[in-house]
Amino acid sequence: QCAAVDALKHFIPTYLVSAGEKIANDVISKYVTLLDDPNVAARRGGALALGILPYEFLLLKWMPVMSKLCSSCTIEDKADDPDAEARVNSVRGLILVCETLTSNVDQSSDIGESVYAYIKVEVMPALFRALDDYAVDNRGDVGSWVREAAMDALERCTFILCKRDAVAVRAAPAAEDESEPSDMDANAISTTCQLFDSAIAQGLVAGIAKQAVEKIDKIREIAVRTLQRILYNQEQFVPSIPYRKLLEEIIPNNSDLEWAVPTVSYPRLVKILQASCYSKPVLSGLVISTGGLQESLRKASTSALVGYLQDSSINIDDKGKSREYLLSHDILWVLQRYQKCDRVITPTLKDY
């Protein structure tokens, strides 16, 4: 399939782009239809094919393509046939479509504005849902493949939106009179132009930080490396991240730390519980480790949590409330949020 898709990537621009809209629409419709095919191989291939379509094709039906890929990113309702590879390919195809469109479309045009708005309103939520994929089959936690792809796609979508915000903020004053805008005007322009806002930033960090404290070594390392790139990217600054200073203290821009090693990662990452906007999602991931079956992981994560509770140097913003009280409050939230979900409830009750 990968070889076929790679060939298609060169074939379509060479022979089909100049063939007219009818051919383009037929090709798009064919691959969109494949996403509902009962054959899992067809679904996987259709998602990959949509991801390599050229801008000239995507411009004709970009919204149906992105909408279908968004719905294909999430786990199917059919519990007897949850094909993880199809969802992985849908996530990969979706971010490729986003990058193709945004790198070619006129940002100031109506279509350009619609594309960026769609990425914020539809694509990002779909990727957040993919980040909550915990499907399991006889191969194990196959949902981790989807979560890994989702973290990569969320990072790339973040940079797409932040780059657009930066361009819009720079362009806005130029469209005004020659007089310099006041600080208040500049803040208003920044707020108006902002696609990547604090709500998205909070959801992004919370979702990835949750993956950074769960039980799979590879996923933990990928999650932390993703957060590092978001926090310290030199080419595109990512604004609006709550508790940024705290996160930078916990996750330094250091490539030498072995984040896949539990005794290295947990003592640092457990401190994210200090941030009230991240504590609940992070704890919902941490309980999987502290109440899990792997002894070395359980000991490392539990020891880190106990050390966090006993560390008198850690400050909590909620005045008058102890860390034990706040942790208990978050545990109750986890129990309510994940009721009837054995994957979370069992280790939570086992450990706490």
N, C-alpha and C positions, 0 to 999 in steps of 0.2 A: 504493500500500500504506500509506504513512504517513497519508494522509487517511482510509482505511478504518479503520485502527487507532485513529486519534484519535476517529472517530465511535463505534467499538465501546467505547471507554473511557467514553463517556457513556451509551451505549445499555444496556450490561449492568447498571450500578447502578440505572438508572431502571426497566427493564422485567423483568429476569431475576432479580435478587437475591431478590425476594419470591416467585418462582415455584416454589421448593422445591428439595430436594437433587437430585432426578432430573435436572432441567434443568441444574443446575450441574455435575453429574458428566458429563453428555453433552457439555456445552460444553468442559470440561477435556479429556475423552478425545479429542474431535475435534481439538483443537489439538496435543495431545501426539502423536497419530498423524501429523499433518502433518509433524512433524520427521523422519520416515522416508520421506516422499513422494519419488518419483523426480524430480518436478518441482521445480527449485530455487526457483522463485517461491513455491511452496507452503511449502517449508521456511523460507524467509525470513519469510513472513507469519505462519506458525505460531509462530515464536520471538517475534516482536513482539507477537502477540496474547496469548501467555502472560504477557508482561511487564506488561500493563495490566489483568490480571484483578484484581477487588477482593478484599479480605481475606476476605470471606464465602465466596468460591469457593475461594480458595487453602487455607483452613483445612481443607477437606474432603480434599484430595489434595496437600498441599504437598510431601511427600517424593517421590512419583513425578514431579511437575513439575520440581522442582529437580534430581533425578537425571537426567532426560532432557535438561534444558538443559545440565547439566555435561558429559554425554557428547557433546552437539552442539557444544560449544565447541572441541573439539579437531579437528585436521585429519583428514579421512576417510581410510580405508584405500584408497579408490579413487583411485589417482593420476591417472586420466584425467578425473576430475570433482571436483576440489577447489574447492568453491564457497566463496570467502572471505566473501562477503556473508552467507551463512547462518550462518557462525561468528560474524561480527561481531554479527548480530542476536541470536544465542543468548547471547553475552556480555552484551549490553545487556539482554536479557530476564531473564537470571539475576539481575543486580544489582537490577533493578527488583522482582523477586519477593522478594529478600532484604529490601529496604527496606520493601516493603508489609507483609511479615510482622512484621518486628521493630518497626515503628512502631505496630503495633496489638495484638500478642499480649501477654498478661500474662507478664512476664519471670519471675515466680516460679512459674508453672505448669509442669507436666510438659511440655506442648507447647512452651512458651517455651524451656525449657532444652534440649529436643531440637532446636529450630530453630537456636539459637545454636551448639550442639555440631556440628550438621550443617554450618553455615557454616564452622566451623573445620576440620573433618575432611575434608569433601568439596568444598565450594565453593572455598575458597582454593587447594587443590592443582589443581583444574581450571583456575582462572585462571592459576596459575603455568605450567601446560602450554600454555595459550593464549598466554602471553608468549613461548613458544618456537616460535611459528608463523612459518615462513619460506617459505611457499608462493610459488611464482612462476608466472605465466602470461604470455601475450603482452602484458599490461598492465604487467608489471614485478613488483615485490615486493608482491603483494597481501596477503601475510601481515602486512605492516606495519599494515594496517587493523585486523587482529585484535589485534596487539600494542598498538596505540593504545587500542583499546576495553578490553583487559585491564588496562592501567595505570590507566585511569579506574575500572574496577570494583574493582581491588585497593585503590586508595585509599579508595573508599567502603566496602568491606568492612572495611578496617582501622579506620575510624572507628566502624563498627557494633560491632565487637568491643571496641574500647577504651571506648566509651560504656557498654557492658554491664558491663565490668570495673569501671569507676568506680562505677556504681550498686551493684554487688555488694559492693564494698569498703566503701562508705558504709553499706550496709544490714546488713552482717555484725555489727558491734559492737552495733547496736541490738537484735539478736536475742539477745544474751548478757545476763548479769546486769548490774545497774547499775554494778558495779565496772568501773573503767577497765582495758582489756586492756593487758598489758605490751607492750614493743617486740617481743619474740619472738612473742607471740600475734598482734600486728598483722601481722608479716611472714608468719606462717603463714596468716592469713586472706587476705592479698594473693595468696600463691602458690596457695592453693586456688581462689580465685575467678578466677584469670587465664585468659582465653581467648586473648588476644594475648600469646604468650610470646616468649622470645628467639629460639627457632628460627624462628618465623614472621617475626619482625622481621628476622632475618638474611636469610632467603630473599627477603623483600620488597625490602629495600634492594639486595641483590646483583642481583636480577633487573632492577630498574629502573635501577640504575647501569650494568649491561651495555648497556641500550638507550641510555644517555646518552653512550656512547663509540662507537657504531656509525656507519654511513656516511650515513644519511638525516638531513638538517638538521632537518626538522620533528619527527621522532621524538626526536632528541637534546634539542631544546628542551622538548618535552612531558615527557620523562623527568625532566629537571632541575627543571622547574616542579612536577612531581608530588612529587619529593623535598623541594622547598622547603616545600610545603604540609604534608607529613607531619612535617617537622622543626619547623616554626614555627607550626603551627595554634594559634590563640588560644582556640578554643572547646573543643577536645578534645586534651589532651596524649597523645602516642603514646609509651609507655614501652618499655623493654627493648631499645632499638636499640644494638647493639654499635658502639663507636667513635663515639658520637654527637658528642663534642666535635670530633674530627677532621673529621667530615662537615660540621659547622657552620662550621668554618674554611674548608673547601674550597667549600662552597655557602652563601654568606652570604644573609641575608634581604634581598636587593637586587634590585629589579625592573628596574634599569637595565642589568644585564649582558646582552649579546646572546649567549645560549648557543648559538644556531644557527650562529654564526660560529666556524669551527674554531680560528682563532688565539686566540680568547677562551676557548673551552670546554676544549680539550685540555690546555693547561698547568695548569689547575686540576684537572680530573677525573682526570688520570693519577696524581695523588697518592693516590687511593683505593687504589692498589696497596700502600700502606703497611699497610693493614689486611688481615691474613692471611685473615680469613673472607670477604673480598670480592675478593681479588686474582685468584683463578682465574676466576670468572665475568666480572669486568671485563676481564681479559686476553683471554678468549675473544671478547669484543665488540671490543676494541681492535685485535686482529689483522686484523679485517675492514677497518678503516680504514688501518692502516699498510701492509697488503699489497694494498690495493685498486687499482682502475684510475684513479680520479680523482686527478690529479696534485696539485692544491692541497690536497685532503684528506689525501693520503698524506704530503705534506711537513709539514703542520701537526701531524699526529698523531705522525709519526716524530720530528720535532724536539722535541715535548713529551716523548716517552718518553726520548730521549737526554738531554734536560735534567734529567729526573727522576733518571736514573742517575748523572749527574755532580754533582747538588746535594748538597753535603756537609752542608747544614743539616737535611736530612731524616733523622729518626730511624726506625730499624727495631726492632721489639720483639724479633725473633729475634736474640739475642746471638751475636756471633761470626760471623754470616753476612752476606755482602755483598749489596747490592741485585742485583748481577749473578747471584749464586748463586740467590737467591730467584726472580728472573725466569726463569732457566733451568729451575728446578724447576717453575714454573707453566706454562712452555711445554711441557714434557714432559707435564704433566697435560692440557693442551689437546689435544695430539696423540693421547693415549690416549683421552680422553673423546670426541673427535669423529673417530675413525678411520673412514675410508670416507665421510666427509662433506666433499665437495669444497668446499662453500661456506666452510668454516673451514680445512681442511687446506691448500688451494692458497695462499691468502694468507699463511698461517703459514710454510710452507716457502719461499715467495717472499721473505719479508722477513727471516727469521731463519736 
